[in-house]
Amino acid sequence: GYSFYSDLSSTSDVGGVGIYVRNNLSHGLIQNYKIINSAECPVENLWLEVTKNSRKYIIGGIYRHPGHKINTFLQSLDGLFAQISKCKLPCFIAGDINIDLKNSNTTKKLKCIWII
């Protein structure tokens, strides 16, 4: 009774994102929200539009590989959030971004972009 969407790493045995959506909900992939996977910013991510009781939602899943430049990822995420906020739909994002939020330098950068 579910559809499964996934984005798996093509260069690593770790990482990837998967999302199950009940078949009784209207749903589909949103390709134009996808963060581009690159050597500087290895990331897998999925973006779906799901409709429940005639209300639309954006559902996102992100896996950011550790050990790479955080700033590159944050710039991509900032652009994505700007794009998502224009559509004025509720958005739920889950994932593993591998960023140490206890690091004060990182936390200062994150405060600027994580409010949607």
C-alpha positions as CSV (number, residue, x, y, z in Angstrom):
1,G,0.0,0.0,0.0
2,Y,3.0,2.3,-0.3
3,S,5.2,3.8,-3.0
4,F,8.9,4.0,-2.4
5,Y,11.1,6.8,-3.6
6,S,14.9,6.7,-3.2
7,D,18.1,8.6,-4.1
8,L,21.1,6.4,-3.6
9,S,24.8,7.3,-3.9
10,S,26.4,6.4,-7.2
11,T,29.9,6.9,-5.7
12,S,29.7,5.4,-2.2
13,D,28.4,2.4,-0.4
14,V,27.0,4.6,2.4
15,G,24.4,7.3,2.3
16,G,21.2,7.6,0.4
17,V,17.6,8.6,1.1
18,G,14.4,6.8,1.0
19,I,10.8,7.8,1.6
20,Y,7.6,5.7,1.6
21,V,4.3,7.4,0.8
22,R,0.9,5.7,1.2
23,N,-0.8,5.0,-2.1
24,N,-4.1,6.6,-1.1
25,L,-2.3,10.0,-1.0
26,S,-1.7,11.9,-4.2
27,H,2.1,12.3,-4.5
28,G,5.0,12.9,-6.9
29,L,8.6,13.9,-7.1
30,I,9.7,17.5,-7.4
31,Q,12.8,17.4,-9.4
32,N,13.5,21.1,-9.5
33,Y,14.2,21.2,-5.7
34,K,17.0,18.6,-5.9
35,I,20.4,19.7,-4.5
36,I,23.0,18.7,-7.1
37,N,25.4,16.0,-5.9
38,S,29.0,16.9,-6.6
39,A,32.5,16.2,-5.4
40,E,32.5,19.3,-3.2
41,C,29.0,18.6,-1.9
42,P,28.2,14.9,-1.9
43,V,24.5,14.7,-1.0
44,E,21.5,12.6,-1.8
45,N,18.1,14.1,-1.5
46,L,14.4,13.7,-2.4
47,W,11.6,16.2,-2.6
48,L,8.0,15.2,-2.9
49,E,4.7,17.0,-3.1
50,V,2.1,15.1,-1.1
51,T,-1.6,15.9,-0.9
52,K,-3.8,14.8,2.0
53,N,-7.4,16.0,2.4
54,S,-6.9,18.5,-0.4
55,R,-3.9,20.1,1.5
56,K,-0.5,20.0,-0.2
57,Y,2.8,19.5,1.6
58,I,6.4,19.4,0.6
59,I,8.3,16.5,2.1
60,G,12.1,16.4,1.9
61,G,14.8,13.9,2.8
62,I,18.5,14.8,2.8
63,Y,21.7,12.9,3.5
64,R,24.9,15.0,3.4
65,H,28.1,13.0,3.4
66,P,30.5,14.0,6.2
67,G,34.0,15.4,5.8
68,H,33.2,17.9,3.0
69,K,32.8,21.6,2.8
70,I,29.8,22.7,4.9
71,N,29.6,26.1,3.3
72,T,29.0,24.6,-0.1
73,F,26.1,22.6,1.3
74,L,24.7,25.5,3.2
75,Q,24.7,27.7,0.1
76,S,22.8,25.0,-1.8
77,L,20.4,24.6,1.0
78,D,19.9,28.4,1.3
79,G,18.9,28.6,-2.4
80,L,16.6,25.7,-2.0
81,F,14.9,27.1,1.0
82,A,14.4,30.4,-0.8
83,Q,12.7,28.5,-3.7
84,I,10.5,26.4,-1.3
85,S,9.4,29.4,0.7
86,K,8.0,31.0,-2.5
87,C,5.4,28.2,-3.0
88,K,4.0,28.9,0.5
89,L,3.3,25.2,1.3
90,P,4.0,23.5,4.6
91,C,7.4,21.7,4.3
92,F,8.7,18.8,6.4
93,I,12.4,17.9,6.0
94,A,14.2,15.0,7.7
95,G,17.6,13.6,7.2
96,D,21.2,13.3,8.3
97,I,23.2,16.4,7.4
98,N,26.4,15.4,9.4
99,I,26.9,18.9,10.8
100,D,28.1,19.3,14.4
101,L,25.6,21.8,15.9
102,K,27.7,22.2,19.0
103,N,30.3,24.0,16.9
104,S,29.6,27.7,17.4
105,N,30.9,28.7,14.0
106,T,28.6,26.3,12.2
107,T,25.7,27.2,14.4
108,K,26.0,30.9,13.6
109,K,25.9,30.1,9.9
110,L,22.9,27.8,10.3
111,K,20.8,30.4,12.1
112,C,20.7,32.5,9.0
113,I,19.2,29.8,6.7
114,W,17.2,27.3,8.7
115,I,14.1,29.5,9.2
116,I,11.6,28.8,6.5
